[in-house]
Amino acid sequence: MEEILLPKKNPEFADNNRVALVSQSESGGVGAMAEQLKKVSFMAAPMVAVTVSQFLLQVVSLMMVGHLDQLSLSGVALATSFADVTGFSVLLGMAGALETLCGQTFGAEQFHKLGNYTFCAMISLISACFPVSLLWLFMDKVLILFGQDPAISLVAGNYCIWLIRSLFGYAVLQSFIRYFQTQSLIFPMLFSSTVALVLHIPTCWVLVFKLGLGNAGAALAIGISYWLNVVVLAIYMKHATACEKTQIVLGRSSLSTIKEFFRLAIPSALMVCLEWWSFELLVILGGLLPNPQLETSVLSICLNTCTLHYFIPYGIGAAASTRVSNELGAGEPQAARNAVRAVMVLGFAEAILVSSALFSCRYIIGYAFSNEKEVVDYVAKIVPLLCLSVSVDSLLGVLSGVARGSGWQNIGAYVNLGAYYGVGIPVSVLLGFVLQLRGKGLWIGILTGSTLQTVILGAITAFTNWEKQASLARERIFAEGAFQGHNGLV
């Protein structure tokens, strides 16, 4: 294997400023696999709690307004779908570029670059919020234009206007999350997310019911919770010794990384959005079916249940992203390979556990969102399909994390485009409208797309040359230094 000239990292991997990529025979085996499983598990558990806690902010608000009346539930469900499609998914996807940039940079011990990348991401994500906010101001008119029920659209439009405050907080929060995640500083995020969720529940209840703000109070509570989370993380970053070398510093050096950030942020956003949009589109399509209030409410409940679960494998995938990106940046391909294997084990175990629990509770899940017997019974009929979705999503969340850590956002975007829009959505339309299977048919179609996406990403991961990936990662990191003029690849 060809050795690559790199700046000296540490004595364990460097000799006279030369680092050889570790071969499989040197670091393979059950012991190395067990060590990676331990590292991933230690990081995955709190990371799952972080992602679930943040998502529950929207779920709690939806549950609160769901107990006002069915029109409020339908309107807020539609608004949440629209906000996710046009705003939150875009910001979440763009922030995923930091999992590659900060993760691999941290592994290579180029600590000063983490703060630059994070500040650049904050500026970029905040800038993206302005056109999104303008769109949200006219959300009700857009929904009516696309054939949605006028009464539901008016409720959704008002809710989305109040939700604008949370958009800017979400942009800063997602940048902070990647900053801490790629350094394996999980517990500050766990603390801030838990505190925000615990305070969100009584805050939302007071705003919705006691102060009589209704739907507007539920949206306002989300913004308060996001900004509280941001403030806690900012205070920790400013004063913690663990962040001394990676401080976020305002300056031109941060802005100079914008081009590099967008090179990954755009495909990263497409990778997330193409998948997210396809699921949210189900709620929009549900509004075009007979009895739109029932179909929209049920699909929204199923979507929120499925999405709530997805943040569990997403948290495991975030741990995988960190471990893989750190190891690739450090020039450790076998360790990256072992991290992938370890996280797949966790994904399989999680799929079995959650799908079994979901199926056992199929007759009571609907009551968490609505008191309507018709809604609850409809949800129970679709739960078996949700169990299949859970199993697929468990593997998909993990594989997507591996892709982000490896810098495969371009590949992921193409895979998602073909799987969902070439196969999944057309099958949904065929089953839901042509064969008149209604909401169940829509869900079967999107499940087909998820399965195809998982198979393709799994095949790509299985046949990856990790030695070459480690070489490419370090070449990118040191492109302006020791790698200038170097064209050799493993």
C-alpha positions in Angstrom: 0.0 0.0 0.0 1.4 3.4 -0.9 2.2 5.7 1.9 0.9 9.3 1.7 2.9 12.4 2.9 0.9 14.1 5.6 1.5 16.4 8.5 2.5 14.6 11.6 -0.5 13.6 13.7 0.8 11.6 16.7 3.5 8.9 17.5 1.0 6.1 17.2 0.3 6.7 13.6 3.2 8.9 12.4 6.9 8.3 11.7 9.0 11.2 10.3 6.0 13.1 9.1 4.7 10.0 7.2 1.4 8.2 8.0 0.6 4.9 6.6 -3.0 3.9 6.3 -3.6 1.0 8.7 -4.3 -2.3 6.9 -7.0 -4.7 7.8 -4.6 -7.3 9.0 -3.1 -4.8 11.5 -6.3 -3.7 13.2 -9.0 -6.2 12.4 -10.5 -9.0 14.6 -13.1 -9.4 17.2 -11.4 -7.2 19.7 -11.3 -4.2 17.4 -14.9 -4.8 16.5 -15.9 -5.0 20.2 -14.0 -1.8 20.9 -15.9 0.1 18.2 -19.2 -1.3 19.4 -18.5 0.0 22.8 -17.6 3.5 21.5 -20.6 3.7 19.2 -23.0 2.4 22.0 -21.6 4.9 24.5 -22.2 7.7 22.1 -25.5 6.4 20.4 -27.6 6.2 23.5 -27.4 9.8 24.6 -27.4 11.0 21.0 -30.8 9.2 20.5 -32.1 11.0 23.5 -30.9 14.3 22.1 -32.6 13.8 18.7 -35.8 12.4 20.1 -36.0 15.3 22.7 -35.7 17.9 20.0 -38.3 16.2 17.7 -40.7 15.8 20.6 -41.1 19.6 20.8 -43.2 19.5 17.6 -45.0 16.3 18.7 -46.0 17.8 22.0 -47.4 20.9 20.3 -49.3 18.8 17.8 -50.7 16.7 20.7 -51.8 19.8 22.6 -53.7 21.3 19.6 -55.1 17.8 18.7 -57.2 18.0 21.9 -58.8 21.3 20.9 -60.7 19.9 17.9 -60.1 17.9 14.7 -59.8 21.0 12.5 -56.9 22.3 14.7 -55.2 18.9 14.5 -55.6 18.8 10.7 -54.4 22.4 10.2 -51.4 22.1 12.5 -50.5 18.7 11.0 -50.6 20.3 7.5 -48.6 23.3 8.7 -46.0 21.1 10.3 -45.7 19.1 7.1 -45.3 22.3 5.0 -42.8 23.8 7.5 -40.7 20.6 7.5 -40.8 20.4 3.7 -39.8 24.0 3.0 -37.7 25.0 6.0 -36.6 22.5 8.7 -35.6 19.8 6.3 -33.5 22.2 4.3 -31.7 23.5 7.4 -31.2 20.0 8.8 -29.8 18.8 5.5 -27.4 21.7 5.1 -26.1 21.3 8.6 -25.2 17.7 7.7 -22.2 19.0 5.8 -20.6 19.7 9.1 -20.6 16.0 10.0 -18.1 15.4 7.2 -16.1 18.7 7.5 -15.9 18.9 11.3 -15.8 15.1 11.9 -12.9 14.4 9.6 -11.1 17.6 10.6 -11.4 16.7 14.3 -10.0 13.2 13.6 -7.0 14.8 11.9 -6.5 17.1 14.9 -7.0 20.3 12.9 -9.0 21.8 15.8 -9.0 25.4 14.7 -11.0 24.6 11.6 -14.0 23.3 13.6 -15.0 26.8 14.9 -14.6 28.3 11.4 -16.8 25.6 9.8 -19.5 26.0 12.5 -19.7 29.8 12.2 -19.8 29.6 8.5 -22.7 27.1 8.8 -24.6 29.4 11.2 -24.3 32.4 8.7 -25.3 30.2 5.8 -28.3 28.6 7.6 -29.6 31.9 8.9 -29.4 33.4 5.5 -31.5 30.6 4.2 -34.2 31.4 6.7 -35.2 34.7 5.2 -36.6 33.4 1.9 -38.3 30.5 3.8 -39.9 33.0 6.2 -41.3 35.0 3.3 -42.9 31.8 1.9 -44.4 31.0 5.2 -46.2 34.4 5.4 -48.3 33.3 2.4 -48.6 29.6 3.4 -52.4 29.6 3.5 -52.7 30.9 -0.1 -50.1 28.4 -1.3 -52.0 25.5 0.2 -55.3 26.6 -1.2 -53.6 27.0 -4.6 -52.5 23.4 -4.4 -56.1 22.2 -3.8 -56.1 21.9 0.0 -59.2 22.5 2.1 -59.6 26.3 2.7 -60.6 25.9 6.4 -57.6 23.7 7.1 -55.3 26.0 5.1 -56.3 29.0 7.1 -55.4 27.3 10.4 -52.1 26.0 8.9 -51.2 29.5 7.6 -51.7 31.2 11.0 -49.7 28.4 12.8 -46.8 28.7 10.3 -46.6 32.5 10.8 -46.1 32.0 14.5 -43.6 29.3 13.8 -41.2 31.7 12.0 -39.4 32.6 15.2 -38.4 29.0 15.7 -36.9 28.7 12.2 -33.9 31.0 13.1 -33.4 29.3 16.4 -33.3 25.9 14.6 -30.7 27.2 12.2 -28.3 28.1 15.0 -29.2 25.0 17.0 -28.4 22.5 14.2 -25.0 24.1 13.7 -24.2 23.8 17.4 -25.4 20.2 17.4 -22.9 19.2 14.7 -20.1 21.2 16.4 -20.6 19.2 19.7 -21.5 15.9 18.0 -18.3 15.7 15.9 -16.2 16.2 19.0 -18.1 13.5 20.9 -19.3 16.1 23.4 -22.7 14.5 23.8 -23.7 15.2 27.3 -23.9 19.0 27.0 -26.4 18.4 24.2 -28.3 15.8 26.3 -28.6 18.3 29.1 -29.8 21.2 27.0 -32.2 19.1 25.0 -33.7 17.5 28.1 -34.1 20.8 29.9 -35.8 22.4 26.8 -38.2 19.5 26.5 -39.1 19.4 30.2 -39.9 23.1 30.2 -41.6 22.9 26.8 -44.5 20.8 28.1 -45.8 23.2 30.8 -45.0 26.2 28.6 -47.0 24.9 25.7 -49.9 23.9 28.0 -50.0 27.4 29.5 -49.8 29.1 26.2 -52.4 26.9 24.4 -55.0 26.4 27.2 -54.4 28.9 30.1 -53.6 32.0 28.0 -56.0 30.9 25.3 -53.6 31.3 22.4 -54.5 28.0 20.9 -52.6 27.1 17.8 -50.4 30.2 18.0 -49.3 29.3 21.5 -48.2 25.9 20.4 -46.0 27.4 17.7 -44.6 30.1 20.0 -43.7 27.4 22.5 -41.5 25.6 20.0 -39.5 28.8 19.2 -39.0 29.5 22.9 -37.6 25.9 23.4 -35.2 26.1 20.4 -33.7 29.3 21.6 -33.4 28.1 25.1 -31.4 25.1 23.8 -29.2 27.5 21.8 -28.4 29.7 24.8 -27.5 26.7 27.0 -25.1 25.3 24.4 -23.5 28.7 23.7 -22.8 29.2 27.4 -21.2 25.8 27.6 -19.1 26.3 24.5 -17.8 29.7 25.8 -16.7 28.5 29.2 -15.9 24.8 28.9 -12.3 23.8 28.7 -13.2 21.0 26.3 -14.0 23.6 23.7 -10.9 25.8 24.1 -9.2 24.6 21.0 -12.3 24.6 18.8 -13.8 27.9 19.9 -16.2 29.6 17.4 -14.5 32.8 16.5 -16.1 35.5 14.4 -13.9 36.6 11.5 -13.0 36.5 7.8 -11.3 33.1 8.2 -14.7 31.6 8.9 -16.3 33.2 5.9 -13.5 31.9 3.7 -14.8 28.4 4.1 -18.2 29.2 2.6 -17.4 27.7 -0.8 -16.1 24.5 0.8 -19.2 24.3 3.1 -21.7 24.7 0.2 -19.9 22.1 -1.8 -21.2 19.5 0.7 -24.2 21.4 2.1 -26.1 21.5 -1.2 -26.0 17.8 -1.9 -26.4 17.1 1.8 -29.6 19.2 1.9 -30.9 17.4 -1.2 -30.1 14.0 0.3 -32.2 14.8 3.4 -34.9 16.8 1.6 -35.6 14.3 -1.2 -36.3 11.7 1.5 -38.2 13.9 3.9 -40.3 15.6 1.2 -41.5 12.3 0.0 -43.0 11.4 3.4 -44.5 14.8 3.9 -46.0 14.6 0.5 -48.2 11.8 1.8 -50.0 14.2 4.1 -50.5 16.6 1.1 -51.8 13.7 -1.0 -54.1 12.6 1.9 -55.8 16.0 1.7 -56.8 15.2 -1.9 -58.5 11.9 -0.9 -62.2 11.6 0.0 -62.8 12.8 3.6 -59.6 14.9 3.7 -59.8 15.7 7.5 -59.8 12.0 8.4 -57.1 11.0 5.9 -54.8 14.0 6.7 -55.2 13.4 10.5 -54.4 9.7 10.3 -51.5 10.1 7.9 -50.1 12.8 10.0 -50.3 10.6 13.1 -48.6 7.8 11.3 -46.0 10.1 9.9 -45.2 11.6 13.3 -45.0 8.1 14.9 -42.7 6.9 12.2 -40.6 10.1 12.3 -40.4 9.9 16.1 -39.0 6.4 15.7 -36.7 7.4 12.9 -34.8 9.8 15.2 -33.7 6.7 17.2 -31.7 5.2 14.3 -30.9 8.7 13.2 -29.2 9.2 16.6 -27.4 5.9 16.2 -26.4 7.1 12.7 -25.1 10.3 14.1 -22.8 8.2 16.4 -21.8 6.2 13.3 -21.1 9.4 11.4 -18.9 10.8 14.1 -16.9 7.5 14.5 -16.5 7.0 10.8 -15.5 10.6 10.0 -13.1 10.8 12.9 -11.4 7.5 11.9 -11.2 8.5 8.3 -9.7 11.9 9.2 -7.2 10.1 11.4 -6.2 7.8 8.6 -7.7 4.6 10.2 -9.7 2.8 7.5 -10.1 -0.5 9.4 -11.4 1.3 12.5 -13.9 3.0 10.2 -14.9 -0.3 8.8 -15.4 -1.8 12.3 -17.5 1.2 13.3 -19.8 0.5 10.4 -20.2 -3.1 11.4 -20.8 -2.2 15.0 -23.5 0.3 14.2 -25.3 -2.1 11.9 -25.6 -4.5 14.8 -27.3 -1.8 16.9 -29.6 -1.0 14.0 -30.8 -4.6 13.6 -31.4 -4.9 17.4 -33.3 -1.6 17.5 -35.5 -2.6 14.6 -36.7 -5.8 16.3 -37.4 -4.2 19.6 -39.3 -1.1 18.4 -41.4 -2.9 15.7 -42.5 -5.5 18.3 -43.5 -2.8 20.8 -45.3 -0.8 18.1 -47.4 -3.7 17.0 -48.4 -4.6 20.5 -49.7 -1.0 21.1 -51.5 -0.6 17.8 -55.0 -0.2 19.3 -54.0 2.7 21.7 -51.5 4.8 19.7 -54.1 6.9 18.1 -55.5 8.1 21.5 -52.2 10.0 22.1 -53.2 12.4 19.3 -57.0 12.3 19.1 -60.1 11.4 21.0 -62.0 10.5 17.7 -62.8 6.8 17.6 -62.8 6.8 13.8 -59.2 8.2 13.8 -57.9 5.7 16.3 -59.4 2.7 14.5 -57.9 3.9 11.2 -54.5 4.2 12.7 -54.7 0.7 14.1 -55.2 -0.7 10.6 -52.1 1.0 9.3 -49.8 0.0 12.2 -48.7 -3.3 10.6 -47.3 -1.3 7.7 -45.6 1.1 10.2 -43.9 -1.9 11.7 -42.3 -2.7 8.3 -41.4 1.0 7.9 -39.7 0.9 11.3 -37.6 -2.1 10.4 -36.5 -0.5 7.1 -35.9 2.9 8.8 -33.7 1.4 11.5 -31.2 0.3 8.9 -31.7 3.4 6.7 -30.9 5.8 9.5 -27.7 4.0 10.2 -26.6 3.8 6.6 -27.4 7.5 6.1 -25.1 8.4 9.0 -22.3 6.4 7.5 -22.8 8.3 4.2 -22.6 11.7 6.0 -19.5 10.7 7.9 -17.9 9.5 4.7 -18.8 12.5 2.6 -21.1 10.6 0.2 -23.8 13.3 0.1 -23.7 13.4 -3.7 -24.3 9.7 -4.0 -27.0 9.8 -1.3 -28.9 12.6 -3.2 -29.0 10.5 -6.4 -30.1 7.4 -4.6 -32.9 9.2 -2.8 -34.1 10.8 -6.1 -34.4 7.5 -7.8 -35.8 5.5 -4.9 -38.5 7.9 -3.9 -39.4 9.8 -7.0 -38.7 7.2 -9.6 -40.4 4.4 -7.6 -42.0 5.3 -4.2 -44.2 8.2 -5.1 -45.5 6.7 -8.4 -46.4 3.5 -6.6 -48.2 5.6 -3.8 -50.3 7.4 -6.4 -51.1 4.2 -8.2 -52.2 2.3 -5.0 -53.8 5.3 -3.2 -55.8 6.8 -6.1 -56.1 4.4 -9.0 -56.6 1.2 -6.9 -58.4 3.2 -4.3 -56.5 1.9 -1.3 -56.5 5.5 0.1 -54.1 6.2 3.0 -52.9 2.6 3.2 -52.0 2.6 -0.5 -50.0 5.8 -0.1 -48.0 4.3 2.7 -47.2 1.1 0.9 -45.8 3.1 -2.0 -43.5 5.2 0.2 -42.4 2.0 2.0 -41.3 0.6 -1.3 -39.1 3.6 -1.9 -37.5 3.3 1.5 -36.7 -0.3 1.0 -35.1 0.4 -2.3 -33.0 3.2 -0.8 -31.8 0.9 2.0 -30.8 -1.8 -0.4 -28.8 0.6 -2.6 -27.0 2.3 0.3 -26.3 -1.0 1.9 -24.7 -2.3 -1.2 -22.6 0.8 -1.6 -21.4 0.5 2.0 -20.6 -3.2 1.7 -18.4 -2.7 -1.3 -16.6 0.5 -0.1 -12.8 0.6 -0.2 -12.2 2.2 3.2 -8.5 2.5 2.6 -9.2 4.8 -0.3 -11.8 6.7 1.6 -9.3 7.4 4.4 -6.8 8.6 1.8 -9.3 10.9 0.2 -10.4 12.3 3.5 -6.9 13.3 4.6 -6.1 14.6 1.1 -9.0 17.0 1.4 -8.1 18.1 5.0 -4.5 18.9 4.1 -5.2 20.1 0.6 -3.8 23.6 1.4 -0.8 22.2 3.3 1.2 19.0 3.0 -1.1 17.7 0.2 -0.5 20.5 -2.2 0.7 19.1 -5.5 0.0 15.5 -4.3 -2.1 13.4 -6.7 -1.5 9.9 -5.4 -4.4 7.8 -4.3 -4.4 4.4 -2.6 
